[in-house]
Every structure is written in structure tokens, then in C-alpha cells.
Amino acid sequence: MPKERINEQITANKVRLIGADGKQIGIVSLKEALHRAEAEDLDLVEISPNADPPVCRIMDFSKYYFEKEKKAKEARKRQHEVEIKEIKLGPNTEEHDYNFKKNNAIKFLKQHNKVKFTIRFRGRQMAHQELGLNVLERIKADLGHIAEPETEPVAERNMLYIIMSPKKDIDRILAKMEKEKTALEGKTVPTTQDKANSSTPAEPKKENLK
């Protein structure tokens, strides 16, 4: 990470100075800016070298640079290289196979990856491409709450495909769904009193007749 110029490294004759408290001081000579920084036992840091005149701020440079590197490292950790995962289907995919592959797609989308759904036709199936389109339309509907198609279905030789991308706010959507699921499960858990009320009532005692 390139470091800003500080103290004697600064070459401008005049600078727009910002104090250690973040308040604008104004345009002053470099000599005066250095004197002010030295008086506060701090550094003069050139934070906008391309401005006219350059903007400098009085601060503790070592602390500033440490925080800057820390933020950059955290940003790199948050970066996610988007991959395109491919899921292959047939125009007559059976229900259990469809659900299995749909669940895999949901897992990939949750990881912020894109998913390419490919329908491959074999032999006479080419005469019934509408079946493949129906599968892709079903995919769009089933995943519409967390993903959206990048384009309409694309035909290419003996196959059709569509690419689904996770929605920008997918994390918020998933968190909301999980919260609603938890709340629903909480309502359906029977309480001790419910269990007592639902238990089989005891048979009435028979009176002894003399």
C-alpha cells in the first residue's frame, strides 16, 4: 500500500491545512504547517496530493497508517471471487433429481456464486425444446426469492441455458427467512399446559353401589 508523504517529504510551498481535531485551518505555508504539527508532537500528512493546493492534516501518522492497513485487510477478506457453478438438467428430469439439483443451486447462491442451468437435448428431444424452456421457467420461479436471471434462456446447438445471479440483498433475505422460520417453529412447539390439556382424560371413577 503506498504511503502518503509526511513532514519533510512534502514539497508544496503552500497547503490547505486540517487540524488534528478535523477542523479546517485554511491555506498556510508549508513551514507554518510543519511548525503547527511539531508543536503538537504530531505529523503533517499529505492526504490529497492532487488538490490545489495539496490538503494536509495534522495527525499521528503511525496510528493512521495502522488503521488504514487494518481496514484494507478486512476489505480483502470480505472480497469474494464470484464463480459460475453449472448444473445440468434434462428436459424430462425426474422430480427427486430436480429437487436435489435445485437445493445444490440454493447452496451455491448462498455462497454468492452464479449458477448456470444447462438443459441438454439428445436425439429426438431436439424437437421438443419447449420442455427445456419449461424447466428453466420453473427454475426462475422456484429461485426467484433469492436470485434473478441475467438474461432470458439462451439456445446454443443442442442445449438451452440460463444464468441465475444471487440478489444483491440475498444475505438480508436469508436472514429474514431464517427469522420467520424460527418464529414459526416457536409457535408450534407445545407448552407444558398444552400437553396436559391434550392428554387422554382420565376415566371417571365408578361409584360403589350397595
N, C-alpha and C positions, 0 to 999 in steps of 0.2 A: 504493500500500500504506500503510495507516495506521501511523503511528509510535507507539510506546509513549511514555508520559510519562516524562521523566527529570529527575533532580535537583530544582530548584525548581518544576518543573511538577507534582510530586506533591503532593496536597492532604491525604492521610490524616494523622491525628495519630500513629498507630502503624502499623508494617508488620511483616510476617513476613520476616526478612532471611536471604538466602542469600549466602554469601561468594563471593569471586572463584574460590575453589577448588571451588565447588559444594557445600560443606558447609553444613548448616543452622546458623544462629547463634541464631535464635529471634525472639520478638516484642520489638521495641525501638521507641523513639520515632523519629519521622522525623528529628528533629535529630541523634540519635546515628547513625542510618543514613547520613545525609549526611556526618557527620564522619568515619565509617569509610571511606566511598568517597573522600572528599577526601584522607585520609591515605595512600591507596594510589594517588593520582593517577588514579583511575578514575571511572566514572559510577555513579549509583544509577538502576537501570532498573526500572520497574513492569511486571512480566511477567504478573501475574494481577490486574487491577484489580477484578474482581468477587468476589474472595475476601474473607473477613472474618477478620482484616484483610488488605489487599492484600499480595500477595507481591512483594517487590523483590529484585533481585540486583545485586551489585557487579560491574561489567564494563566493558570498553572498548566503548562503545555504537556508535561508528563502525564498528568491526570486526564487531560483532554484526549491525548492520543491513546491512552489505555482504554478509555470508554469507547472511542471510535473503533478500535480494533475488536473490542468485545462485541459491539453491535454488528460489525461486518461478519464476524464468525457466526453469530446467531442467525444472520440472514442467509449465510451459505448453508447452514444446517436445515433451514426451512425450505430451501430450494428443492424442487422435486423434478427430476428429468422425466417428462411425460413419455410414456411408451404407448405403442398401439398394440394391444393384445388381439389376436384373431381367434374367433370362434366359428367353427364350420358347422353348418346345418344342411339338411337335405330338404327338398320341397315337401316330403312326406315324413318329417321327423316325428317319432312317437312322443306321446305326452311326457313320459317319465324322462326321456332323453332331453326334450325341450326344457323341462324344468331344471334339470341338472345343469345344463349349459347356461340357462338364464341366471341361476344362482352364482355360477362362476363369473359371469359378466358383472353382476352386482358387486362381487368381491373386488374385481379389477377397478370398477368405477369408484368404489370407496377409497381405493388407493390413489385416486386422481389420475388414473390412466384412461386412455381412449380405448374403445372396443370396436373392432371391425367384424361385423357379422357377414359371413360369406355363405351364399346358397349355391351349391354346385349341382348342375344338371347332368344326367348321364343318359345317353341314348335317346329314347322316345320322350323322356322327361322334358326335352327342349321344346316340345310342342305345348307344354303346359306351364309356361313361365309365370302365369298368374298365381299358381300355387306358391311359388317362391316369394312373390310380392306380398301374398297374404301373410306369410311367415314374418317377413320384415315389418309389415304393418303391425302385427301382433307384438313384435319386439318393441317397436316405438311406443305402443300403448302401455305395455307392461312395465317399461322402464322410464316412462315419461315423467314420473315424480322426481327422479334424481338425474336424468340425462336428457340430452336433446340431440337430434340428428344434425350432423354438419352439412349434409346435402340430402337430396332425395335419393332413392335407390339407384345405383349405377349398374348398367348392363355391360359385361365385358366377356367376350367369347361365350363360354358355356357356363357362365355364372353371373349372379347378381350380388351386390354387396352394399352395405351401408355402414357408415362410421358414426358411432354414438359417443358424445363427449360428456363428461360429468358437468353438471350445472355449477356455476361459479360459487353458489352458496350451498353446495352439497353438504358441507360439514354442519351448517346450521339446520338444514332439512333433516339430516340423520339424527342430530341431537334432539330435535323436536319430536321426531317419530319415536325415539327411544323413551323420551319423557312421557309421551302419551301411552306407550305400551306399558310402562311401569305403573302409571296411574290406573290403567285399566285392570292390570293384574292385581293391584292393591284393592280394588273394589270387589273383585271376585273371590278374594280369599275369605272363607267363612270365619266369623268370630266364634269365641267360646260359647256365647249365648245362642248364636245361630245353630251351632252343633247341638246344643242342648234342646233347642226347640224342634230340631229336625229329627231327633232320636225317636225311636219307636215308643209310643206311650205305654206306660205300664198297665197291665190288665187290672180292672177293678177287683178289689178283694171280695170274695164271696162271704155272705153272711151265714153264720151257723144257725140253722133253723132247728128249734127244739120241738 
